[in-house]
């Protein structure tokens, strides 16, 4: 998801995420720290959606690196 924004920074469909989407809920919302990371990467909760408010490509790349590092430590 973050990679899509980095690759397509002006594409609005990647900048608005429905928190009620079952796939997103299972893969991000239900994971401890999932939405926290997105909020720190520039998203804000607005009426059941995460909306990218601060588009900082460098920050998004750093968030991707953190995720990749943490995924690498999983058993």
Residue frames as a rotation matrix with the C-alpha (Angstrom) as fourth column:
UNK 1
0.568 0.823 0.000 0.00
0.823 -0.568 0.000 0.00
0.000 0.000 -1.000 0.00
UNK 2
0.554 -0.445 -0.703 2.73
0.046 -0.828 0.559 2.46
-0.831 -0.342 -0.438 0.94
UNK 3
-0.510 -0.778 0.366 4.74
0.367 0.187 0.911 1.33
-0.778 0.599 0.190 -2.06
UNK 4
0.014 0.616 0.788 1.83
1.000 -0.012 -0.008 2.20
0.005 0.788 -0.616 -4.32
UNK 5
0.888 0.295 -0.354 1.90
0.341 -0.937 0.076 5.77
-0.309 -0.189 -0.932 -3.02
UNK 6
0.079 -0.945 -0.318 5.66
-0.039 -0.322 0.946 6.03
-0.996 -0.063 -0.062 -3.51
UNK 7
-0.625 -0.320 0.712 5.33
0.608 0.372 0.701 4.75
-0.489 0.871 -0.038 -7.09
UNK 8
-0.297 0.643 0.706 2.19
0.715 -0.341 0.611 6.82
0.633 0.686 -0.359 -7.87
UNK 9
-0.792 -0.145 -0.594 2.29
0.587 -0.453 -0.671 9.84
-0.171 -0.880 0.444 -5.53
UNK 10
-0.849 0.481 -0.217 -0.49
-0.501 -0.864 0.045 11.70
-0.166 0.147 0.975 -7.33
UNK 11
-0.572 0.657 -0.491 -2.98
0.008 0.603 0.798 8.79
0.820 0.452 -0.350 -7.57
UNK 12
-0.319 0.499 0.806 -5.88
-0.868 -0.495 -0.036 9.59
0.381 -0.711 0.591 -5.20
UNK 13
0.592 0.662 -0.460 -7.10
-0.437 0.743 0.507 5.98
0.677 -0.099 0.729 -4.92
UNK 14
0.055 -0.652 -0.756 -4.01
0.549 0.652 -0.523 5.07
0.834 -0.386 0.394 -2.90
UNK 15
-0.802 -0.434 0.411 -4.48
0.006 -0.693 -0.721 7.98
0.598 -0.576 0.558 -0.49
UNK 16
-0.214 0.813 0.541 -7.87
-0.968 -0.250 -0.007 7.00
0.129 -0.525 0.841 0.95
UNK 17
-0.811 -0.147 -0.567 -8.36
-0.104 0.989 -0.108 3.66
0.576 -0.029 -0.817 2.72
UNK 18
0.227 0.955 0.190 -11.71
-0.622 -0.007 0.783 2.36
0.749 -0.296 0.593 3.94
UNK 19
-0.613 -0.487 0.622 -11.18
-0.785 0.289 -0.548 1.06
0.087 -0.824 -0.560 7.48
UNK 20
0.162 0.787 0.595 -14.22
-0.714 0.510 -0.480 -1.19
-0.681 -0.347 0.645 7.04
UNK 21
0.326 -0.119 -0.938 -12.72
-0.823 0.452 -0.343 -3.07
0.465 0.884 0.050 4.09
UNK 22
0.953 0.144 0.267 -12.51
-0.274 0.788 0.552 -6.70
-0.130 -0.599 0.790 5.30
UNK 23
0.621 -0.784 -0.020 -9.13
0.607 0.496 -0.621 -7.35
0.497 0.373 0.784 3.64
UNK 24
-0.060 -0.636 0.769 -7.60
-0.144 -0.757 -0.637 -4.16
0.988 -0.149 -0.047 5.03
UNK 25
0.544 0.347 0.764 -9.11
-0.783 -0.120 0.611 -4.87
0.304 -0.930 0.207 8.44
UNK 26
0.991 -0.131 0.023 -7.60
0.116 0.940 0.320 -8.36
-0.064 -0.314 0.947 8.57
UNK 27
0.435 -0.882 0.182 -4.20
0.763 0.254 -0.594 -7.33
0.478 0.398 0.783 7.21
UNK 28
-0.445 -0.626 0.640 -3.72
0.237 -0.771 -0.591 -3.98
0.863 -0.111 0.492 8.99
UNK 29
0.067 0.544 0.836 -6.41
-0.645 -0.616 0.453 -2.90
0.762 -0.570 0.309 11.46
UNK 30
0.923 0.383 -0.045 -6.42
-0.233 0.648 0.725 -6.17
0.307 -0.658 0.687 13.40
UNK 31
0.293 -0.904 -0.312 -2.60
0.731 0.422 -0.536 -6.20
0.616 -0.071 0.784 13.64
UNK 32
0.639 -0.113 -0.761 -1.12
0.625 -0.500 0.599 -4.47
-0.448 -0.858 -0.249 16.69
UNK 33
-0.149 -0.728 -0.670 0.42
0.189 -0.686 0.703 -1.20
-0.971 -0.022 0.239 15.50
UNK 34
-0.299 0.040 0.953 -0.94
0.922 0.271 0.278 -1.47
-0.247 0.962 -0.118 11.95
UNK 35
0.604 0.584 0.542 -2.94
0.697 -0.717 -0.003 1.75
0.387 0.380 -0.840 11.89
UNK 36
0.719 -0.422 -0.553 -0.42
0.237 -0.599 0.765 3.44
-0.654 -0.681 -0.331 14.21
UNK 37
-0.328 -0.901 0.283 2.30
0.584 0.042 0.811 3.03
-0.742 0.432 0.513 11.58
UNK 38
-0.151 0.341 0.928 0.04
0.942 -0.235 0.240 4.46
0.300 0.910 -0.285 8.86
UNK 39
0.874 0.474 -0.112 -0.85
0.482 -0.808 0.339 7.43
0.070 -0.350 -0.934 11.06
UNK 40
0.378 -0.822 -0.427 2.85
0.189 -0.383 0.904 8.09
-0.906 -0.422 0.011 11.70
UNK 41
-0.512 -0.549 0.661 3.42
0.723 0.140 0.676 7.85
-0.464 0.824 0.325 7.93
UNK 42
-0.984 0.054 -0.168 0.95
-0.112 -0.926 0.360 10.70
-0.136 0.373 0.918 7.32
UNK 43
-0.476 0.874 -0.093 -2.54
0.329 0.276 0.903 9.16
0.815 0.400 -0.419 7.35
UNK 44
-0.897 0.304 0.320 -5.36
-0.431 -0.450 -0.782 10.50
-0.094 -0.840 0.535 9.52
UNK 45
-0.693 0.719 0.062 -8.64
0.705 0.693 -0.155 8.86
-0.154 -0.064 -0.986 10.52
UNK 46
-0.818 0.512 -0.260 -11.61
-0.535 -0.845 0.019 10.64
-0.210 0.155 0.965 8.94
UNK 47
0.072 0.996 0.056 -15.06
-0.913 0.089 -0.397 9.11
-0.401 -0.022 0.916 9.38
UNK 48
0.623 0.218 0.752 -14.04
-0.151 0.976 -0.158 5.49
-0.768 -0.015 0.640 8.92
UNK 49
0.874 -0.424 0.236 -11.31
0.348 0.210 -0.914 6.15
0.338 0.881 0.331 6.36
UNK 50
0.216 -0.878 -0.428 -7.58
0.528 -0.264 0.807 6.67
-0.821 -0.401 0.406 6.62
UNK 51
0.931 0.115 0.345 -6.73
0.350 -0.540 -0.765 9.66
0.098 0.834 -0.543 4.45
UNK 52
-0.023 -1.000 -0.011 -3.18
0.999 -0.023 -0.026 10.63
0.026 -0.012 1.000 3.54
UNK 53
0.899 0.378 -0.223 -2.82
0.411 -0.903 0.124 14.16
-0.154 -0.203 -0.967 4.89
UNK 54
0.496 -0.818 -0.290 0.95
-0.609 -0.566 0.556 14.53
-0.619 -0.099 -0.779 4.80
UNK 55
0.977 -0.146 0.154 2.54
0.212 0.682 -0.700 13.18
-0.003 0.717 0.697 1.63
UNK 56
0.391 -0.920 0.030 6.20
-0.861 -0.354 0.366 12.86
-0.326 -0.169 -0.930 2.49
UNK 57
0.764 -0.065 -0.642 7.74
-0.388 0.749 -0.537 10.30
0.515 0.659 0.547 0.12
UNK 58
-0.321 -0.947 -0.015 10.89
-0.476 0.175 -0.862 10.04
0.819 -0.269 -0.507 2.24
UNK 59
-0.449 0.253 0.857 8.83
-0.863 0.124 -0.489 9.25
-0.230 -0.960 0.162 5.32
UNK 60
0.675 0.736 -0.051 6.79
-0.711 0.631 -0.312 6.68
-0.197 0.247 0.949 3.41
UNK 61
0.382 -0.631 -0.675 10.00
-0.355 0.574 -0.738 5.00
0.853 0.521 -0.005 2.22
UNK 62
-0.643 -0.605 0.470 11.24
-0.639 0.086 -0.764 4.88
0.421 -0.792 -0.442 5.82
UNK 63
0.043 0.754 0.655 7.95
-0.893 0.323 -0.313 3.28
-0.447 -0.572 0.688 6.92
UNK 64
0.797 0.186 -0.574 8.37
-0.503 0.730 -0.462 0.65
0.333 0.657 0.676 4.20
UNK 65
-0.154 -0.945 -0.288 11.90
-0.397 0.326 -0.858 -0.09
0.905 -0.018 -0.425 5.43
UNK 66
-0.547 0.027 0.837 10.65
-0.834 0.074 -0.547 -0.49
-0.077 -0.997 -0.018 9.01
UNK 67
0.523 0.829 0.199 7.95
-0.777 0.560 -0.289 -2.90
-0.351 -0.003 0.936 7.86
UNK 68
0.626 -0.337 -0.703 10.35
-0.396 0.640 -0.659 -4.92
0.672 0.691 0.267 5.75
UNK 69
-0.498 -0.844 0.200 12.80
-0.566 0.141 -0.812 -5.17
0.657 -0.517 -0.548 8.65
UNK 70
-0.344 0.443 0.828 10.09
-0.856 0.214 -0.471 -6.29
-0.386 -0.871 0.306 11.07
UNK 71
0.745 0.608 -0.275 8.69
-0.667 0.655 -0.356 -8.82
-0.036 0.449 0.893 8.61
UNK 72
0.207 -0.780 -0.591 12.19
-0.443 0.464 -0.767 -10.24
0.872 0.420 -0.250 8.29
UNK 73
-0.706 -0.489 0.513 12.27
-0.654 0.169 -0.738 -10.97
0.273 -0.856 -0.439 12.02
UNK 74
0.297 0.902 0.313 9.06
-0.948 0.317 -0.014 -13.02
-0.112 -0.293 0.950 11.99
UNK 75
-0.400 -0.438 0.805 9.41
-0.430 0.865 0.258 -16.75
-0.809 -0.243 -0.535 12.59
